[in-house]
Amino acid sequence: MSVESVFPQLEALLPLVSKPVQYVGGELNAVVKDWDSVSVHWALMYPDAYEVGVPNQGVQILYEVINEHPDALAERTYAVWPDLEKLMRENGVPQFTVDAHRPVGAFDLLGMSFSTELGYTNMLTALDLAGIPIHAVDRDESHPVVIAGGHAAFNPETIADFVDAAVLGDGEQAVLAITEIVRMWKSEGKPGGREELLLRLAASGGVYVPAFYDVEYLPDGRIRRVAPNRPGVPWRVSKHTLMDLDAWPYPKSPLVPLAESVHERMSVEIFRGCTRGCRFCQAGMITRPVRERSARVIAEMVDNGLAKTGYEEVGLLSLSSADHSEIAVMAKGLADRYEGTETGLSLPSTRVDAFNIDLANELTRNGRRSGLTFAPEGGSERMRKVINKMVTEEDLIRTVATAYGNGWRQVKLYFMCGLPTETDEDVLQIAELASRVIETGRKVSGRKDIRCTVSIGGFVPKPHTPFQWAAQLDHETTDSRLIKLRDAIRSDRQYGKSIGFRYHDGKPGIVEGLLSRGDRRVGAVIEQVWRDGARFDGWSEHFSYDAWMSAAQKAFADGPVDVDWFTIREREQTEVLPWDHLDSGLDKDWLWDDWQDSLSGAEVEDCRWTPCFDCGVCDQMGTEIQVGPTGVTLLGMPSLPVRGEGLTADSSAGVVAGVAP
Amino acid sequence: MSARQAPIRDVAPTLQRLRLRYAKRGRLRFTSSRDFQRALERALRRTGVPMAYSQGFNPHPKISYINAAPTGTASEAEYVEIAVTAVLDPELVRAALDAALPPGLDVLEVVEVRAPDFAERMQASVWVIELPGVAVGEAENAVATFLAAPLVEVQRLTKSGMRTFDAREPVIRLEVRNTPAAGVAGDGSEVLCVILDLVVRHVTPSVRPDDVLAALRHVADLVPPVPSRVTRLAQGPLVADASIGAAMDAVTDPLAPDRG
């Protein structure tokens, strides 16, 4: 059965919506495979607007890995804005992929990548537009299997009603394993229907199928236990960890959209995982251990990617890029290679203690010296000990002095508000720190026009971190602390005018907190708020706190729990957490001990450079730290072709002669 | 390194300027002029065209975009000028860029610049407007009413705010074609489609096909049931065309002076 494109129906609606180009596809390096030539069809969704979703590395990697499979294809779909959603409903146009504009409901699998929980309502819109029942229990064999991935999938309990499955961790090998299970099941004539397919996925041990687990509650609302409800289903489901990143140099053909996106650059992931041990950081905890890609493979990926995309900037991505053991060789080698070609290199942000001026100079050699971003996260020395961000005030001042002294005029500092044990005083110290930064900057640069921007948002405790037990700060206190900080900065007559202040109010953080640490009972809230019209909750112009609270009131009306119970309540050591049956490799006792250590301000080093602290990951997952240096001192790349070669008049004869058969 | 001074760069000089004509077709008619600019700049980098760059903190390749068609409008006659640091074979550049751009953004011609004042050659555009689901008689009446009016004011949101301007005066020609074509309705089914031929002089603020459609709605309540499809067929100098008569001017090839 072939599947027709819905583009003719969609095309008639496009003149009526804003930024129609985001719905037409046509990205450079996009792949459209023949539907009937393969047996397994994946739709991959990033549940946010196209401009946010299209640069997403996770989706681009899986898209390519699946499309390289001879018996599978993958197409992409993104959230449509409300103007198009309304027209699609009126005209009966279903949720479509941007590659071949096929209806999402026709695929075998729908993979959803959740970087953040705020995409959940967009997932429901997409399912509904696709004609897929929003509740997993109502689906049959004609519907795709809906699978959640991404960091938010480490606690998929709040969306357990809506997804058929969730995959934890790295997706490269997981999607291939799932493809194989689906391929076999289809080739056998779909024995046992959807139920058996899900059972086969669950029995593999790498796919969590929420329907196969029952959750029992205590009268006070806490979870009594979570247990499999049929044989063959494991008690715990483990995360996937890709070892040897050099063997998986994806994306090999990065997508270049026609529409403008939030990242107008190419990205190369230089390592995965982080063991700095910042206690608030879910990404660092769930992606352990550190696995570096070698400088040589990174250079090849940069070279190949630039040739295939024509981008002018390459971001060297990871959770803390300056920590790569070969970052200096890499930065110098790449800056040398692209000298004079108007190609820029960038790191997403730099740790204060990993910043070094040689590196910064190399990175800006071929591009602009605009601004530097650091993330001390905690305002006071005490807070930084609590969160294990081992950066002293002296480190920070020394670093910014070097930056201002070397020609940078703008430094951005990121902080969080509402960390465990925090007081007003801890946050107000950010103002003093910023003043010292400007004072130092003016002294070393001899200029008055240097600036520092303080950016701060509310902290949201996340699952699988030492702060998973912590009480989130209520939004009223968060907001009042941020206002006090703003006033303190504004009242600084000497330096205040040089300090920019950007903050996010505390309300969205409470909703994120509810979705991050919630359990299956939160699903009713998501459904209610979506039925009430919630869409694009990550966008302040669309987000409505009041809508969420009123939906929660309805959904929690008859139960023992409410929003506060999920957010601002501190958990006890013995409480069963909703994600305890999902194994990130981290030992729960180690996390608890680290939580207790944080309360006494005890710090823990990075296991890349010190002995193992027994967090549990490598033992549990059979993994190991993979770091260099590999010893290369030169990247050894062939020289770049001369621009214009083959395009000059005298080359024309040569080209014809060369190409002529 | 001093903070404020832009680095002194050793920038290769411009040795040649090239003018490109390209088409915006099919689904890629939904690209905006900025979308095309990004796509072209990346295609130039991928094909290794040795672009000349501006000086300064943030060097840009030297590219001039001329009078781009609005987002959602197809075109067979879009123009752009680039400066390069080598003397290139225009046809090889055309073939390389056309291959590097996606199907639907098609490079049709490249010529070497031989004469100045390119922008001033763009005096008028030839448009074709497809109106699915509109009856021929209805369209003919609306066009006749429009042409008979001395002035038809329309409103459009421009960069400088809401502007009211005359959509009638710059219209040199507006005709309903005798033979309607097959078009696609909102539900994907085929419907008959009226075709309008339009020639408009370039004025400020510019009068675009959607302004003429707004004027037809204004004077004769012509409201197409589904959005129109608009294509620019040509733009260039206006020359009195003796074969049609003194009252009618023709739009001619703007690259003619460069062909030498």
HADDOCK unambig.tbl for C-alpha pairs under 7 A between the chains (distance, minus, plus):
assign (segid A and resid 8 and name CA) (segid B and resid 188 and name CA) 5.43 0.50 0.50
assign (segid A and resid 9 and name CA) (segid B and resid 186 and name CA) 5.85 0.50 0.50
assign (segid A and resid 9 and name CA) (segid B and resid 187 and name CA) 5.40 0.50 0.50
assign (segid A and resid 9 and name CA) (segid B and resid 188 and name CA) 4.83 0.50 0.50
assign (segid A and resid 12 and name CA) (segid B and resid 186 and name CA) 5.13 0.50 0.50
assign (segid A and resid 12 and name CA) (segid B and resid 227 and name CA) 6.76 0.50 0.50
assign (segid A and resid 15 and name CA) (segid B and resid 72 and name CA) 6.39 0.50 0.50
assign (segid A and resid 15 and name CA) (segid B and resid 227 and name CA) 6.61 0.50 0.50
assign (segid A and resid 20 and name CA) (segid B and resid 30 and name CA) 5.97 0.50 0.50
assign (segid A and resid 21 and name CA) (segid B and resid 30 and name CA) 5.00 0.50 0.50
assign (segid A and resid 21 and name CA) (segid B and resid 31 and name CA) 5.38 0.50 0.50
assign (segid A and resid 24 and name CA) (segid B and resid 27 and name CA) 6.32 0.50 0.50
assign (segid A and resid 26 and name CA) (segid B and resid 102 and name CA) 6.98 0.50 0.50
assign (segid A and resid 28 and name CA) (segid B and resid 102 and name CA) 6.92 0.50 0.50
assign (segid A and resid 91 and name CA) (segid B and resid 187 and name CA) 6.94 0.50 0.50
assign (segid A and resid 258 and name CA) (segid B and resid 35 and name CA) 5.59 0.50 0.50
assign (segid A and resid 258 and name CA) (segid B and resid 39 and name CA) 6.38 0.50 0.50
assign (segid A and resid 259 and name CA) (segid B and resid 35 and name CA) 5.67 0.50 0.50
assign (segid A and resid 260 and name CA) (segid B and resid 35 and name CA) 6.77 0.50 0.50
assign (segid A and resid 307 and name CA) (segid B and resid 46 and name CA) 5.66 0.50 0.50
assign (segid A and resid 308 and name CA) (segid B and resid 46 and name CA) 6.70 0.50 0.50
assign (segid A and resid 309 and name CA) (segid B and resid 42 and name CA) 6.79 0.50 0.50
assign (segid A and resid 309 and name CA) (segid B and resid 46 and name CA) 6.77 0.50 0.50
assign (segid A and resid 310 and name CA) (segid B and resid 42 and name CA) 4.25 0.50 0.50
assign (segid A and resid 310 and name CA) (segid B and resid 43 and name CA) 6.25 0.50 0.50
assign (segid A and resid 310 and name CA) (segid B and resid 45 and name CA) 5.04 0.50 0.50
assign (segid A and resid 310 and name CA) (segid B and resid 46 and name CA) 4.84 0.50 0.50
assign (segid A and resid 311 and name CA) (segid B and resid 42 and name CA) 6.04 0.50 0.50
assign (segid A and resid 368 and name CA) (segid B and resid 57 and name CA) 6.66 0.50 0.50
assign (segid A and resid 368 and name CA) (segid B and resid 58 and name CA) 6.84 0.50 0.50
assign (segid A and resid 406 and name CA) (segid B and resid 1 and name CA) 6.43 0.50 0.50
assign (segid A and resid 407 and name CA) (segid B and resid 1 and name CA) 5.98 0.50 0.50
assign (segid A and resid 407 and name CA) (segid B and resid 2 and name CA) 5.81 0.50 0.50
assign (segid A and resid 407 and name CA) (segid B and resid 3 and name CA) 4.45 0.50 0.50
assign (segid A and resid 408 and name CA) (segid B and resid 3 and name CA) 6.66 0.50 0.50
assign (segid A and resid 643 and name CA) (segid B and resid 48 and name CA) 4.68 0.50 0.50
assign (segid A and resid 643 and name CA) (segid B and resid 49 and name CA) 5.88 0.50 0.50
assign (segid A and resid 643 and name CA) (segid B and resid 50 and name CA) 5.06 0.50 0.50
assign (segid A and resid 644 and name CA) (segid B and resid 48 and name CA) 5.47 0.50 0.50
assign (segid A and resid 644 and name CA) (segid B and resid 49 and name CA) 4.93 0.50 0.50
assign (segid A and resid 644 and name CA) (segid B and resid 50 and name CA) 5.24 0.50 0.50
assign (segid A and resid 647 and name CA) (segid B and resid 88 and name CA) 5.55 0.50 0.50
assign (segid A and resid 647 and name CA) (segid B and resid 89 and name CA) 5.95 0.50 0.50
assign (segid A and resid 647 and name CA) (segid B and resid 92 and name CA) 5.51 0.50 0.50
assign (segid A and resid 647 and name CA) (segid B and resid 93 and name CA) 6.07 0.50 0.50
assign (segid A and resid 648 and name CA) (segid B and resid 87 and name CA) 6.14 0.50 0.50
assign (segid A and resid 648 and name CA) (segid B and resid 88 and name CA) 4.01 0.50 0.50
assign (segid A and resid 648 and name CA) (segid B and resid 89 and name CA) 5.00 0.50 0.50
assign (segid A and resid 649 and name CA) (segid B and resid 88 and name CA) 5.64 0.50 0.50
assign (segid A and resid 649 and name CA) (segid B and resid 89 and name CA) 4.44 0.50 0.50
